[in-house]
Amino acid sequence: MKIMEQPNYEELSRFENYIDYHFKNKQLLEEALSHSSYANEKKKCRNSNERLEFLGDSVLSIIVSDYLFNNYKDLPEGDLTKLRASLVCEKALHVFAKEIHLGEFILLGKGEEHTGGRERSSILADAFEAVIAAIYLDGGMKAASKHVLRFIPKHAEKSNLICFRDYKTVLQEIIQKNPEEKVEYVLAGECGPDHDKAFTVNVCLNSNVIGTGTGKSKKAAEQMAAKEALTLMGYEETL
């Protein structure tokens, strides 16, 4: 297995073959594959994939929501929400990323490289979302949908049969019983080097902190915050 240590067109082309999409703007793909640890080493000459990850998260959610809405017509809103959560969570995206050999092509800093960053679930999941955004910006929603829907149908069937424990969804369903209540997740802090960061998130109800969680990714920290909130609210039976 050949690892891409710096961007070159031969390796980018090999990745494009894996994803069955060829970029008009190769710089978008390079940015999608550039982890923050690599970007920091290269200073101002390289952007990390964090902004693309932000956009890719939303594009992914729209595509998956549209697919589930049109293909699972008998499922109520609550079940659709849980099914979608199981398909866009870090664990699922890690599986999708492995299917396209994404770990071979991510550009990492030396520290991240030496500590197994190519296999780290959070890094692969974030890069997968960044690639979605890059395809969307380069080829539009149709191209992005084609890419995402390579993975979703077969995994949706499997996920629909499994009881997925999504603490954020459980908490949201409880809070929604009171329409005037509002839940939001706030990043409280992060620590550690780029290759071993830990994120802390507060879940707030009407601006009051009701739970705090820590994880190796922001999404994992949000889940842990929601779990703590459910416990403190006396909903242990849902966990």
VMD Tcl script that draws the C-alpha trace (Angstrom):
set ca {
  {0.00 0.00 0.00}
  {1.48 3.32 -1.10}
  {0.89 6.24 1.26}
  {0.49 9.79 -0.03}
  {2.84 12.02 1.97}
  {2.48 15.12 -0.21}
  {0.07 16.00 -3.00}
  {0.95 14.72 -6.45}
  {-1.29 14.24 -9.46}
  {-0.56 10.54 -9.85}
  {-1.76 9.76 -6.34}
  {-4.70 12.17 -6.57}
  {-5.73 10.44 -9.79}
  {-5.58 7.07 -8.05}
  {-7.91 8.36 -5.35}
  {-10.24 9.84 -7.97}
  {-10.52 6.36 -9.46}
  {-11.56 4.99 -6.06}
  {-14.30 7.59 -5.67}
  {-15.26 7.51 -9.36}
  {-15.12 11.28 -9.63}
  {-12.46 13.38 -11.39}
  {-12.01 16.97 -10.24}
  {-11.85 19.95 -12.51}
  {-10.23 21.89 -9.64}
  {-7.58 19.63 -8.11}
  {-6.90 22.14 -5.34}
  {-10.29 21.38 -3.83}
  {-9.32 17.72 -3.51}
  {-5.91 18.59 -2.06}
  {-7.58 20.76 0.58}
  {-10.12 18.04 1.40}
  {-7.26 15.63 2.07}
  {-5.18 18.06 4.17}
  {-5.51 17.38 7.89}
  {-4.93 20.32 10.24}
  {-1.65 18.77 11.46}
  {-0.30 18.85 7.91}
  {-1.62 22.35 7.24}
  {-0.01 23.63 10.43}
  {3.36 22.25 9.39}
  {3.05 23.93 5.99}
  {1.92 27.19 7.62}
  {0.16 29.63 5.29}
  {0.81 27.72 2.10}
  {-1.81 25.09 2.89}
  {-5.40 25.19 4.17}
  {-6.72 22.35 6.30}
  {-9.90 20.45 5.47}
  {-11.84 21.80 8.47}
  {-13.92 24.34 6.54}
  {-14.76 21.75 3.89}
  {-15.71 19.32 6.66}
  {-18.18 21.90 7.98}
  {-19.84 22.21 4.59}
  {-19.68 18.49 3.87}
  {-21.53 17.69 7.07}
  {-24.53 19.73 5.86}
  {-24.41 18.40 2.29}
  {-24.27 14.85 3.61}
  {-27.26 15.46 5.89}
  {-29.36 16.85 3.02}
  {-28.54 13.94 0.71}
  {-29.23 11.30 3.34}
  {-32.43 13.02 4.50}
  {-33.72 13.19 0.93}
  {-32.90 9.53 0.32}
  {-34.60 8.33 3.51}
  {-37.65 10.55 2.97}
  {-38.23 9.08 -0.49}
  {-37.31 5.47 0.23}
  {-38.71 4.86 3.71}
  {-42.21 6.26 3.31}
  {-43.67 4.21 6.17}
  {-41.23 5.44 8.82}
  {-42.37 8.27 11.13}
  {-40.22 11.34 11.68}
  {-38.63 10.02 14.86}
  {-37.46 6.79 13.24}
  {-36.19 8.66 10.18}
  {-34.14 10.89 12.48}
  {-32.61 7.90 14.25}
  {-31.86 6.14 10.98}
  {-30.23 9.24 9.54}
  {-28.14 9.64 12.69}
  {-26.85 6.09 12.30}
  {-25.76 6.84 8.73}
  {-23.95 10.13 9.35}
  {-22.29 9.33 12.67}
  {-18.52 8.98 13.00}
  {-18.67 5.20 13.15}
  {-20.55 4.96 9.83}
  {-18.38 7.53 8.07}
  {-15.29 5.65 9.21}
  {-16.64 2.54 7.48}
  {-17.40 4.49 4.30}
  {-13.93 6.06 4.33}
  {-12.30 2.63 4.57}
  {-14.25 1.48 1.52}
  {-12.57 4.13 -0.63}
  {-9.10 3.69 0.97}
  {-9.24 7.27 2.20}
  {-6.59 6.68 4.87}
  {-3.93 6.14 2.21}
  {-4.42 9.62 0.79}
  {-4.88 11.90 3.80}
  {-2.04 14.39 4.21}
  {-0.87 14.30 7.83}
  {1.69 16.08 9.95}
  {4.63 14.03 11.18}
  {3.27 13.65 14.71}
  {-0.12 12.47 13.51}
  {1.52 10.13 11.03}
  {3.63 8.48 13.71}
  {0.70 7.95 16.07}
  {-1.58 6.09 13.68}
  {-3.62 8.99 12.36}
  {-4.40 7.20 9.11}
  {-6.51 4.70 11.02}
  {-8.09 7.14 13.48}
  {-11.86 7.11 13.16}
  {-12.38 10.83 13.73}
  {-9.77 11.83 11.12}
  {-11.21 9.51 8.49}
  {-14.79 10.60 9.19}
  {-13.90 14.29 8.99}
  {-11.96 13.81 5.75}
  {-14.87 11.86 4.27}
  {-17.14 14.85 4.88}
  {-14.52 17.20 3.44}
  {-14.34 15.13 0.24}
  {-18.13 15.36 -0.07}
  {-17.89 19.15 0.15}
  {-15.09 19.24 -2.42}
  {-17.15 17.20 -4.88}
  {-20.17 19.44 -4.21}
  {-18.17 22.61 -4.91}
  {-16.52 21.14 -7.98}
  {-19.46 19.33 -9.57}
  {-22.64 20.37 -7.79}
  {-25.24 18.54 -5.75}
  {-25.84 15.87 -8.40}
  {-22.21 14.77 -8.28}
  {-22.15 14.87 -4.48}
  {-25.35 12.81 -4.29}
  {-23.98 10.21 -6.68}
  {-20.91 9.84 -4.47}
  {-22.79 9.63 -1.16}
  {-25.41 7.23 -2.49}
  {-22.71 4.72 -3.28}
  {-22.72 3.96 0.44}
  {-26.11 4.83 1.90}
  {-28.64 2.28 0.50}
  {-26.97 -0.91 1.72}
  {-26.01 0.61 5.07}
  {-29.48 2.08 5.54}
  {-31.02 -1.38 5.30}
  {-28.58 -2.71 7.87}
  {-28.97 0.26 10.21}
  {-32.76 0.07 10.03}
  {-32.58 -3.37 11.61}
  {-30.27 -2.32 14.44}
  {-31.30 -0.36 17.52}
  {-28.96 2.60 17.25}
  {-28.27 4.37 20.51}
  {-28.15 8.05 19.68}
  {-28.24 10.04 22.92}
  {-28.66 13.39 21.14}
  {-31.81 12.19 19.40}
  {-33.23 10.70 22.62}
  {-32.61 13.98 24.46}
  {-34.11 16.02 21.63}
  {-37.28 13.90 21.60}
  {-37.72 14.45 25.33}
  {-37.15 18.21 25.13}
  {-39.50 18.59 22.14}
  {-42.42 17.70 24.39}
  {-42.11 21.29 25.59}
  {-42.02 23.45 22.41}
  {-40.70 26.50 24.23}
  {-37.53 24.67 25.30}
  {-34.37 24.91 23.21}
  {-31.30 22.66 23.27}
  {-27.94 23.61 21.86}
  {-24.41 22.17 22.01}
  {-21.55 24.54 22.81}
  {-17.85 23.74 22.49}
  {-16.43 24.44 25.94}
  {-12.80 23.69 25.18}
  {-10.21 21.52 23.51}
  {-6.80 20.35 24.61}
  {-3.90 18.21 23.53}
  {-1.69 18.13 20.44}
  {-3.16 17.86 16.94}
  {-2.65 14.10 16.87}
  {-4.42 13.51 20.20}
  {-6.99 16.25 20.77}
  {-9.81 16.01 23.28}
  {-12.94 18.13 22.94}
  {-15.32 19.17 25.73}
  {-18.89 20.14 24.90}
  {-21.71 21.49 27.05}
  {-25.32 20.75 26.20}
  {-27.50 23.68 27.21}
  {-31.22 23.93 27.82}
  {-32.34 27.55 27.42}
  {-28.72 28.62 27.98}
  {-28.37 26.54 31.17}
  {-25.77 23.75 31.10}
  {-27.47 20.39 31.71}
  {-24.65 18.07 30.69}
  {-20.99 17.99 29.75}
  {-19.13 15.46 27.66}
  {-15.61 14.85 26.41}
  {-14.49 12.93 23.34}
  {-11.85 12.60 20.64}
  {-14.15 14.42 18.23}
  {-16.77 17.14 18.67}
  {-19.52 14.71 17.65}
  {-18.42 12.15 20.23}
  {-18.29 14.86 22.91}
  {-21.82 15.97 22.02}
  {-23.09 12.41 22.41}
  {-21.44 12.11 25.83}
  {-22.90 15.46 26.91}
  {-26.38 14.32 25.90}
  {-25.88 11.04 27.74}
  {-24.91 12.87 30.95}
  {-27.92 15.17 30.59}
  {-30.26 12.18 30.26}
  {-28.75 10.60 33.36}
  {-29.05 13.78 35.40}
  {-32.66 14.20 34.23}
  {-33.50 10.71 35.48}
  {-33.82 8.94 32.14}
  {-31.39 6.11 32.86}
  {-33.82 3.64 31.29}
  {-33.18 5.21 27.88}
  {-29.43 4.66 28.00}
}
mol new
graphics top color blue
foreach p $ca { graphics top sphere $p radius 0.5 }
foreach p [lrange $ca 0 end-1] q [lrange $ca 1 end] { graphics top cylinder $p $q radius 0.2 }
display resetview
